[in-house]
Amino acid sequence: MPVEPLPVVPGDRGGMSPPHTVPNTTYDIRYTGTETLNGREAYVINITSPDEDISYQQTLWIDTEWLYPIQRQTTWVHNEVERELTTTYTDVHVTPELPKGTFRFEPGPNTTFETPATPTVRQYDSIGELRSDTTVTVPTPELPMSYELTTATRTEGQVHSVGLQYVNETSSISISAYNFTYPPENGETEVTIDGRQAVLSFGPTVMLSWNCERYRYTVRATGTTRQQLIAVGQSVGCPAT
């Protein structure tokens, strides 16, 4: 069934945090009964990916009274090494009586406030509209006829990027281009895209990434094969900028 597991700590380059999850990813969900955890009764839910290329599992302990997760255990594989992260909440109190002002923020006299710049995201009805309104080169991927464009976006902020998402009845493929690069990570599989080293990594989604001059490209997919993902990446290549 389509589901997005509960938020996890954002992934880092070292693979020490669980990878990102994305909406509309297919997972198998199984209820396995109840357990008592730190004096609280909890439903136990197992979430796994049926995709053989994705080694990901999450177990949730959900409080039976308040339906809030009081423990979460996530396992995944990075660079052929299995990793595990467990988050547990103890001494849980829901809607306790708290004095007024408990969470009132009272800054000191020398406090300064800064509002960070947040990126702006705009969605377009077509790739043509997106191309006419961005300085980032929009990829031109080649996909099977069954795929339909559902989203074309432009993000502007500290990093400028464009994104395209295609779906069919059983899978989705998204392509993104960013105006920055960084050295290739050590993925599980290395391939070549337009003469450049590319890295194929596996998690809740399969991701292919590579650098072209001053741009970085990524292709993510769910419900399709790695061969199809690589073919899409090779069709994108390194567009002229």
N, C-alpha and C positions, 0 to 999 in steps of 0.2 A: 504494500500500500504506500502511496506517496506520503512522506513525513519528513520533517526536519528535526533531527535529534536536538536535545537541549543545548544551549550555547556551551562551547568549550573554550579553553584558553587559546587565544590565537596562536597558530603554529609559528615556530621560529625556524631559522635556517639550519639549526643543528638537529632538528627532529625531536627535541625534548618535550615538545608540547603537541597535543593532538592536532591533526590537520583540520583545516576549515571544513565546515559542512555547508551544503547549499540547499535552497528550497527545491522541491520537486525531484529529489533523489529518492530512488526506490529502496526500501529497507524491509526486512522481515522483522515483525514485532511479535513477541511471545510473552504471555503472562504466565508466570511460574508459581504463583501463590503469594503467601505473606510471610514476613519475617519480623521479629522484634529487634529493633536497632536503637540502642541507647534509651530503652524504656518506651519507645514509640513503635506502634505497629505500622508496618509499611507494605504496600504492594510491591512485588518485584517484577520488573519489566526488562526483558532482554531485547536489544536492538542489534541486528546484524545485517551486513550487506550480502545479498546472494551472488554478487559478482565475484568470480574466482580471482580476478585481477585486483580486487580491493580487500585488503585484510584489515577489517575494522569491526569492533564490537563495543557496545556500550550497555551497561547494566544500570538501571535506575531503581532506587528504593524510594517510593512515593508514599508520604504520610497518608494513612487511610482516612484521617479526620479532615485534614486541610488540603489534601491532594498537592502537596508541595514536596519536591525531591529533597530528602535529607541526606542522601548519599548518591554519589555517581562514580562509577568505575569505567574507564575507557582504556581499551587496548588497541594498538595499531602497530604497523610495521614500517620502519624507516631504514633504508639502506640494508635490508635483509635482517635487521635487528628488531625483535619484538619489544615494544615499550608499553608501560602501563602507568596510568595516573588515576589516583583515587581521591575524591573530595568528600569529606564527611562533615556534617554540621552536628555539633553537640550542644547540650543545654539549650534546646529549642523551646522558645516561648512565643506563642502566637497571640497578637493583640493584647499584650500585657498592659497594666496600668502604669503609665509613665508620667512623671511630673511635667507640667507645662514648661516649655523652654529647654527640654532635654536635648533637642537637636537644633537649637538656635545657634546660628553662626554669629559670633561677635568678634570681628576683626580688630586688631590693634590699631593705634593711631598712625603708625608708619606703614600700614598695609597699602599696597598698590594693586590694582586690578587690571588684568589684561584679558581681552576676549580673543581667543585664537581664531584665525581665519578658517572657515569650514569650506570644503569644496562644494561647488554647485553642480548639480546633475540635471541634464535636460534629455528628454526622450523625444525621438523623432518617428514619424510615420513611415519613412523610407530611408534607404541608404543614401539616395541622392540628396535629400534634405540634410542629412548628417554631414555629407562631404562638403556641402556648400557653406557649412557653419563651423568648421574646425580647421586648425592648422596641422593636425595630426593626420598622417596618411591612413585612410580607412582601408582595411584589408579587403581583398576580393577572393573569398574562399570558393572552392569547388566542392559541392555536396551532392549526394543523390537527390533525385527529383522529389522524393518523399518528404524532404525537409522544407519547412516554411519559416521565414523570418518572423520572429515575434517581438523582438526588442532591438532598437538601435539607440545607443546612448552616447552622450558626450559628458565627460567629467572634467572640470577645470578647478584647479587649486594649486597647491605646491607641485603636484604632478598632474599633467594633462593626459587624458586617455580617451579612447573610444572603445565601444564594445558592441558586439553583435551576438544575438542568441537565436539559434534555430532549433526547432523541435519537429518530431514526427510522432506517431502513435506510441512508440516505445522508448524513445531516447531523446537526448538533448545535447547540443554542441554549442559552446560559446567561444568566441574569438575576441581577444583584447589586444590593444596596442598602447604602449606607454612611452612617454618621452623621457625615459631614463633607462639605464642599464646597470647591471652588476654582474660580477663573475659567475659563471655557470655553477650551479650546485651539483653535489654528487647524488644524482638520481639513481634509480634502480636499473635504468637502461639508458644508454647513450646512443643517439642517432644523429644523422646529419641532415640539416635543412639548408638548402641553397649554399652548401659549402661551409656552413657554420655548425659548430657543435651545439646540439640540442639535448635536453634532458627529459626523459619520460619518467614520471613519478606516479606512484599508486597510493590511493587513500580512498576516502569516500567518493572522490571523483578521480578520474585518470587525467593527468595534466602533462602537456608537452610545452616546453618553454625554450626560447632561444633569443639571442641578441642580434640586431642588425644595425650597424653603425651606432646611432644615438637612440634607437628605439628597442624596446623589449616586447616580444610577442608571446602570448600564451594561448593555448587551445585546451579547453576542458571539456570532458564528455562524460555522460552517464548512459548506461544501457547500450553501448556500442563496443566494438572490438578495438584493440590497440592498433591494428592494421588500418582501420578506418580513420582513427585519430591521426596517425602519422600521415596518411594520405591527405587529410585536410590541411595539416601543417605544411606539407610540401607544396600544396597548391597556393598557400599564402606566401611562403618563401620570404624574401626580403624585398618588399615593394620599393620602387624608386621614390626618393624623398626630395 
